[in-house]
């Protein structure tokens, strides 16, 4: 296995690591809100519910970045993407 495009590989690695950090740091917060019982969740203020929604969006963004990083790494390794698709 040979890296054909080192810039894409490095960029993909950086994006993948960034996405992994976002997922690792947001997952415990999501689990905290998921383990709250329904009656406690109903009592939460609207601000905290909005925070939960924002955390979910951040987590989804982390998953997208992680997948994009993996795709860039794979593209940098595959030979047919070296000079464009023929």
N, C-alpha and C positions, 0 to 999 in steps of 0.2 A: 504494500500500500504506500503510495507516494502522494505527497501534497502537491497539487498542481498549481494552485494559486494561494500563496502564503498570506496575502492581505485579506482575502475572504476568510481564510481559516482563522486568522487572528481575530478579525472582527466577529466572526461567528462564536468563537470561544468567549470573547468578552461579553457579548450579548447573552449567551447561554448562562454564564456565571451571574450576570446581573438578574436575569429572570429567576435563577435558582435562589438567590438571596431574597428577592421579593417574596417568593413562595414560602421559603423557610421562616421568614419573620412574620408573615401574615397568617399562616396556617394556625398557630396557637390562638390567635385572637378570634379567628372564625370558630374554632372549636369551643372557646369560652362561651360565645353567644349561642352556639348550637346546643350546649348542655344546660342552658337555662330552661327552666320549666316554662310552660306556656303562660301560666298566670303571672310569673315574674316578668316574662318578656312583654306582656301586655301593660305592665305597670311602668316599664322604662319610658323615659322621656323621649320626645321626638328627636332630640339632638343625638341621643345614643343610638336610636334606630337608624338615623342618617349616617352615623359613623360606621355602623355595621354594613350598610349598603356600600359605603365608600371602600371599606376593607374588601368586600367581595369583588368590587370592580378592580381594585389593585391586584388582588390574587389572580383574577382572570388575565389581567395585563401581564403579570409575571409568567403565567403559563404560555401566553402568546410569545413573549420574548424568548422563553426557553425553547419553544418549538422552532422559532425563527433562527435561533443560534445553531440548533442541530441541523436545520436545513442548509444554512450557509456552510457549515463544516462539511456536510456531505457533498455539496456542490463543489467545494474546493478540492475534494478528493477525486471526484469522478472525472475521467478524462474527456468525455464528450462535451463538457461545459468549459473546456480550456479556452477555446476561441469562439464560443457561441455554439448554438445548436445548428447542426448541419443537416 
